Amino acid sequence: MVQPLIEYGEKLHIVTRRRYETDMSNHFVGILRASVNSIIRVHGYAFVFDDEKKEYFRHPELRTRIFGLDKADFIVNLIHPETELDEVVYEVKDDRLFATDNRRFSLDITEYSLRG
């Protein structure tokens, strides 16, 4: 039997790749609820870059999103299983951007997130 690459219940940080400089920068932090082949359903929070404030903000309501991972449209990071998803924030430290819950989860996402 083939073992799935991402297991039910694992927590993920997903970045939607920007194709053009003017594309909105979207991130998602959530928990895997289902998967079929390369399609996953994730329940969690959307983060969007605010151009005026030059920072990411989390939409307050939980969302369920479907991602097709068979293309290079997403960067998917597994995150610590004890991460509190509702406590994840984005912080800049030493000119680097981190997604963190200020406990066990801290992910440097500078290379694909900051705008020049």
N, C-alpha and C positions, 0 to 999 in steps of 0.2 A: 504494500500500500504506500502511496506517495504522501509524504508528510507536507502539509502546507507551510509555506515560507513564513507567513505571519499567522499567529495563532489567535483564536477567539479570545477576547479579553485583553490582548496586548494594547499598550498605549502608544500612540503615534504622534509625531509632529510632521505635518505635510506642508510643503511649500509648492505652490503652483508656479511653475517657471514662467517668467515674463518673456514674451517673444519680441516685444518692442519696448523701447524706453518709456513710452507713454502708457503702457499697460499698468493696471493697478496691481500692487503687490499683495497677494492673498496668502494667508497661512491658516492652518487648521490644526488644532490640538484635540485629540479625542481617543476613544476606545473602540477597538474593532468589534463590531457586533455580528458581522457575517461576511463571508467571502465565497465567491464562485470563480474558480480559475484566477484570472487577474483582475476581477472586479471586487472591490471591497465596499462595505457599508460601515461608516464610522460615525459615532455619536459624540459630539463635543462642542467646541467653541471656535468660531471664525475670528481671525484677526486681520485687520486691514490697515494699511499705511495711510495716515492723515497727512496730506501734502502741506497743509497750512501749518500744522503744529510740528511736522517733521518727526512723528512718532507713531508707533503702532497702538491701536486700541482694540479691545475685545468687545465683540457684540455681546450684550448681556444674556441673551436667551440661548439655550441649548439648541443645537441643530443636528440633523442627520444628513450626511452627505454621502454620495456615491462617487467613487473614484475608479477610473479604469487605468490600471497600472501597466498596461501592455504597450504604452507609448512613453516617451521621455518627457511628458508634460509635468511630472511631479518629482520632487525629491522627498523621500520618505525616511524618517529617522525613528527608530525605536527609542522610546524614552523609559525612564525608570518606572517599574511597575507600581511603586507607591506614590507616584506623582499625584498631587491633588490638582486635577484639571481646572477646577474653578479658582485656583490660586495662581495659575500661570500668568506671568506678566512679561513684558519686554523692557529690558534695562540696557542702558549704554554704560559701559565701564571701560575706562582707558581707551576710548575711541573704538570699542568693539561692541557689537550688538548681541545680547544674550536673551534667549527665552528661558525663564526660570520660575520655579515655585519657591525660591529662596530656602529650600530645604535640601532635597536629594537630587532634584533635576536642575541642570544648568547646561544649556546647549549654545555654543558660539555659532551664530548664524550670519556673521558679518559678510562672508564671501558671496552670499546670494541674496542679501536683504537690504543693505544700505544703499541709498541713492547718492550719487556723486554730486 
